[in-house]
Amino acid sequence: MKCPYCGLSKHKVVDSRDSRDGTAIRRRRECLDCGRRMTTYEQVELTPLMVVKKDGSRERFDRAKLMDGLLRACEKRPVTGSQLESICDRVELLAQEHGEREIDSQQIGEQVMDQLRDIDEVAYVRFASVYRQFRDVNAFMDELKGLLSSES
């Protein structure tokens, strides 16, 4: 691994600790040439998980893509970055625990919506409107009625 500041590949580990969820090791490193510090993460490389899309195509599970969708749904909402990371962690864990090399995008979407519903209802409706691709206002209203009836 090269230093992102000077490009030298000699560095020493200053500190090591487990990440929040215990799935990675966080290491603080110091470059032996320029003296600047950086953080690296070491984690187990799992078998690539493939997502089966609605049209039958397959693509590699992409955590960044999931986070991007969550960020758009939660824009200007009181949802913290750690809550979004937690949703991504749980969805990724569910996908890995599934035991198969492939998982339907529908399962991922439903899992995300279940968790968003508990955190922020507006973010849930935003995500659901894109995920479920409501065709008209009536379909959208049906979803809202379902959300309101589940609160009672």
C-alpha positions in Angstrom: 0.0 0.0 0.0 1.3 3.4 -1.0 1.1 6.6 1.1 -1.6 8.8 -0.5 0.5 11.9 0.2 4.0 11.0 -1.1 3.6 7.6 -2.8 6.2 5.7 -0.7 5.1 2.2 0.3 6.9 2.1 3.7 4.8 2.9 6.7 4.3 1.7 10.3 1.1 0.9 12.2 0.6 3.3 15.0 -2.8 2.0 16.3 -5.1 -0.9 15.6 -8.7 -1.5 16.8 -11.8 -3.3 15.8 -14.4 -1.3 13.8 -17.8 -0.4 15.4 -19.5 -3.6 14.2 -16.5 -5.9 14.5 -16.3 -6.8 10.8 -13.1 -4.9 10.1 -9.9 -3.7 11.8 -9.2 0.0 11.7 -5.5 0.8 11.5 -3.8 4.2 11.9 -0.6 4.2 9.9 2.3 6.6 9.6 4.4 7.0 6.5 8.1 6.6 7.2 9.0 9.1 4.5 6.7 12.1 4.9 5.5 11.4 8.5 1.8 11.9 7.6 -0.9 9.6 9.0 -3.7 7.7 7.3 -6.4 5.3 8.2 -6.9 1.9 6.6 -9.5 -0.8 7.1 -8.8 -4.5 6.8 -11.8 -6.8 6.4 -12.5 -10.4 5.3 -13.1 -10.6 1.5 -16.3 -12.6 1.0 -17.5 -14.3 -2.1 -19.0 -11.6 -4.4 -22.7 -11.3 -4.0 -24.8 -10.9 -7.1 -28.1 -9.0 -7.2 -30.8 -10.2 -9.5 -32.6 -7.2 -10.9 -36.3 -7.0 -11.8 -35.5 -7.5 -15.5 -33.5 -10.6 -14.7 -30.1 -9.1 -15.2 -27.4 -9.5 -12.6 -24.9 -7.1 -11.1 -22.5 -7.2 -8.2 -23.9 -6.0 -4.8 -22.7 -2.4 -4.5 -22.9 -0.9 -1.0 -22.1 2.6 -2.3 -25.2 2.4 -4.7 -27.4 1.4 -1.7 -26.0 4.3 0.3 -26.6 6.7 -2.5 -30.3 5.7 -2.7 -30.6 6.1 1.0 -29.0 9.5 1.0 -31.4 10.7 -1.7 -34.4 9.4 0.2 -33.2 11.0 3.4 -32.1 14.3 2.0 -33.1 17.2 4.3 -34.5 14.7 6.9 -33.3 14.2 10.5 -31.6 10.9 9.7 -28.0 10.6 10.8 -25.1 9.1 8.7 -24.7 6.4 11.4 -28.3 5.4 11.0 -27.8 5.1 7.2 -24.6 3.1 7.7 -26.5 0.8 10.1 -29.2 0.2 7.5 -26.4 -0.7 4.9 -24.7 -3.0 7.4 -27.9 -4.9 8.2 -28.9 -5.2 4.5 -25.4 -6.4 3.6 -25.4 -8.8 6.5 -28.8 -10.1 5.5 -27.6 -10.6 2.0 -24.5 -12.5 3.1 -26.4 -14.6 5.6 -28.9 -15.5 2.8 -26.3 -18.2 2.0 -26.7 -17.9 -1.7 -24.4 -16.2 -4.2 -27.4 -14.3 -5.6 -30.2 -12.3 -3.9 -33.2 -10.6 -5.5 -33.2 -6.8 -5.6 -36.8 -7.0 -4.3 -35.5 -8.6 -1.0 -33.0 -5.8 -0.6 -35.6 -3.1 -1.3 -38.1 -4.6 1.1 -35.5 -4.8 3.9 -34.5 -1.2 3.3 -38.1 0.0 3.4 -38.8 -1.9 6.6 -35.9 -0.2 8.3 -36.6 3.2 6.9 -40.3 3.0 8.0 -39.0 2.8 11.6 -36.6 5.6 11.3 -38.3 8.3 9.2 -41.7 7.9 7.4 -41.0 10.7 4.9 -37.7 9.0 3.8 -39.6 5.7 3.7 -42.3 7.2 1.3 -39.5 8.7 -0.9 -37.6 5.5 -1.1 -40.8 3.5 -1.7 -42.0 5.9 -4.5 -38.8 5.2 -6.4 -38.5 1.5 -5.5 -42.1 0.6 -6.2 -42.3 2.9 -9.3 -45.8 4.1 -8.5 -47.7 4.5 -11.8 -50.3 7.0 -10.5 -51.4 9.0 -7.5 -53.8 6.2 -6.4 -51.0 3.7 -6.0 -49.1 6.3 -4.0 -52.1 7.0 -1.8 -52.6 3.3 -1.2 -49.1 3.1 0.1 -49.7 6.1 2.4 -52.9 4.6 3.7 -51.1 1.4 4.5 -48.4 3.4 6.4 -51.1 5.3 8.3 -53.1 2.2 9.2 -50.0 0.4 10.5 -49.4 3.3 13.0 -52.8 2.9 14.6 
